[in-house]
Amino acid sequence: MNLRALLRVVRGLLAWGIRLAVMLALLQYSSYPLGLRWNAVAVLASDYQFDYVTWELGAVAVKAEQTLYGLHPFMSEAARADLVRAYMNDLAEAQRLDGQISAIYADPAQSDPFAASADLRAQRDALRADLETRQPLVESILEGQVAAVLVEQGFSQLGQILPPVSAHFTRVPNLLVVSPRDQIRFDVSINLNPLSTDQMAALEARIDAEQKVSSLIVPLGGIALYPAMVLETASIPAALDTIAHEWLHHYLFFFPLGLSYFSGDGFAGETRIINETTAALFGQEVGRLALAKFYPDLAVSGGGRPVLLRFPSQAQAFDFNREMDTTRRQVDVLLAEGKVVEAEAYMEERRRLFVENGYVIRKLNQAFFAFYGGYQAGGTAGAGGSDPIGPAVLALRQASPSLHDWIVTLRGITTREQLLAAADLIQ
């Protein structure tokens, strides 16, 4: 191994060690009191609980192998792009199969969804196994493409990007939510490994039967470890955007804006808002530059994933929000009157109505409302309202001569007051 490769490995491991130490120090912020119900549910879900430390160690091993033996340095740019495109196309097919399986489980006419989905599950599992063997190389190619743009934008030190761009794709982790049956209440939440629809249904059924509760397994976002946990996507634009976004979090970790991420009010603090707003704009800009450089035909395309699956052939007249609001209000009335069985029968009736109108809701129960009901407060997620942070960060970018100069300005800012003062200077 040459000196440059050795340095890359050492730098990567050092950065990982720092990141892991911070993660372990912050685990207290996401722990849950071990009450009796939590213990009982945790035992039932023990085979599926998501292990972030093991994920981190596995991701580091993958990155070390790619650094030492990866093929991407010896491939042409055209070959790299073709490999990424083929991978993303196959991933889209695997996700399409997952969607078909979910639709079978949501179909009220299916008495045995496990048997009905057998062929689709076999196809999906075979495709997933093939994708797993190609994923490390695809990750390395995308990392290199983002790094190339960062070098062009002035972020390199002696020709190297520090910390190195490093990301590892993962299927969407899940969250197990448990509510009592006689009221809507967020009682238990446990992080789980990514599960297939049939696995979710089986685990929920067991918990519901043994604990006499209402449970639901929902998608959960990733976490900014090192390598970054990047939620898998079949969209090249979304992948480049996210890898760049997460790299900036790693970069800012060595400056006040990153070091003060958890200061003040923690996750709701203004430092975090400045940090995340900056990373979002940065990821979008670097992602666009990488697309223009390596995938010019995709430069005008976007990425993203729907929260709820929808059949495209259905009419648009059905007002989902209004009907869901009606459902929740009626469920609250029934539960307040002690009519638990009637409430559950009503929710199943309403679930069928949603499915008939194109919304693939696999399970509508008390846990569904305990989780998704919490997202109604505060308006649309990510909307800042009258908060001046977003406009100020954007104004600084527009006034900066380069992307690098903009980040240099922002990396020392940790408060709203400092940010607004910096923005005032450009007026």
Buried (B, 14 or more C-beta within 10 A) or exposed (E): EEEEEEEBBEBBBEBBEBBBEBBEEEEEEEEEEEEEBBEBBBEBBEEBEBEBEEBBEEBBEBBBEBBEEBBBEEBEEEEBBEBBBEBBEBBEBBBEBBBBBBBBBBBEEBEEBBEBBEEBBEBBEEBBEEBEEBBBBBBBBBBBBBBBBBEBBEBBEEEBBBBBBBBBBBBBBBBBBBBBBBBBBBBBBBBBBBBBBBBBBEBBEEBBEEBEBBBBBBEBEBBBBBBBBBBBBBBBBBBBBBBBBBBBBBBBBBBBBBBBBBBEEEEEBBBBBBBBBBBBBBBBBBBBBBBEBBBEEBBEEEBEBEEEBBEEEEEEEBEBEEBBEEBBEBBBEBBEEEBBEBBBEBBBEBBBBBBEBBBBBBBBBBBBBBBBBEEEEEEEEEEEEEEEBBBBBBBBBEBBEEBBBBBBBBBEBBBBEBBBEBBEEEE
